Amino acid sequence: MYIIEGIFHSGSTYTKEFADKIGVSSSTLTFIKKGRQYPSFSVTYRIGEKLDMDVREIWIKE
């Protein structure tokens, strides 16, 4: 399990709102959260910026 999975609230409007903020669809963000899709560097960077986290902290596998 990646830390990013625990950051988001599955099934909430927060997922769509956050996806809009980083410029991806909510389905893409869901795939990223579940580890079914890996984001590009630019999407990874935007996720880190919006969460105010270093990208290395987000993708650590627990």
MOVENDA-V260945 format. One record per pair of residues at least 24 apart in sequence whose ideal C-beta (glycine too) atoms are under 7 Angstrom apart, sorted by sequence separation. I is the first residue (numbers start at 1). GAP is how many residues later the second one is. D is the distance in whole Angstrom. If there is no record, write none. Layout:
# MOVENDA-V260945
I;GAP;D
I;GAP;D
This chain:
# MOVENDA-V260945
22;24;4
8;25;5
22;25;6
5;28;5
22;28;6
4;29;6
5;29;7
21;29;5
18;32;7
2;33;6
7;44;7
3;54;7
4;54;5
3;55;6
4;55;7
2;57;6
3;57;5
2;59;6
3;59;6
1;61;5
